[in-house]
Amino acid sequence: HPNIVQLYDFGEFEGQPYIAMELVDGKNFRPFISRYAEQRRSLPPEFCVYVVQQVAEGLAYAHQYRDRISGEPLNLVHRDISPQNILVSYEGNVKVIDFGIAKAHNVGGDSTRVGIIKGKPSYLSPEQIAGEVLDGRSDVFSLGIVLWESLTGKKLFSPGAGENDYAVLKQIEAADSHVRAPSKVVPTLPVSLDPVVMKALTRDRNKRYKSAEEFSAALRRWLVSVAPEYSARDGSKIARELFKQDIVE
């Protein structure tokens, strides 16, 4: 899928495992957010929505993927969606990486030990914390966090002074009361985007978007309503301006 980094080859050479993957000439999404935050600015909402919508497209493909021989659904869930696992090329193309902890439910057993949670604490879904069986809606919640943070330039779930990751998990468990609409945090953001973000971040997964595909469609509708011709070319302008010195180096 064009929104998932391509794996070309893997194996072992002289006892050393290797993976050969597509090279994406660009940055992960974290520096985009942090550089704007350092300048006390927010990323343009159209760009944030464009990037997240592209990620949702890639996830929708993975979630729906079926074994090509048997036709059985693999029920893949990424389980580690975060800004660091989203690449944006200088051409404005968006790719999801690191399916390393994704699990196909019908391939072997889950080797996760009791008490061990896979994924970055600040981007876990409530059902990941609860140790429930996961589906694509877990990735939707994590992607909702990424969207919220890219729009506001702030961390959504983070420990306070003297706190540890346990405090983060408690915040996520109380997501419905903890999460504020983006426009309440940054008043210049369009209010019309609030319901889209908040639905993805609903604690009860039955009230979330039922799939990454549905989330993608909602993001696309919003983007078309405000910038109908927005494309990778527009994303490229932001990437090239923000990292022009890096590109020269």
Salt bridges, closest charged atoms under 4 A:
GLU22 OE2 - LYS95 NZ 2.95
GLU57 OE2 - ARG220 NH1 3.35
ASP80 OD2 - LYS120 NZ 3.08
GLU91 OE2 - ARG240 NH2 2.45
GLU127 OE2 - ARG208 NH1 2.78
GLU132 OE1 - ARG205 NH2 3.38
ASP135 OD2 - ARG137 NH2 2.66
ASP139 OD2 - HIS63 NE2 2.78
GLU149 OE1 - ARG30 NH2 3.61
GLU173 OE1 - LYS170 NZ 3.42
GLU241 OE2 - LYS244 NZ 3.25
ASP246 OD2 - LYS27 NZ 3.02
ASP246 OD1 - ARG35 NH1 3.36
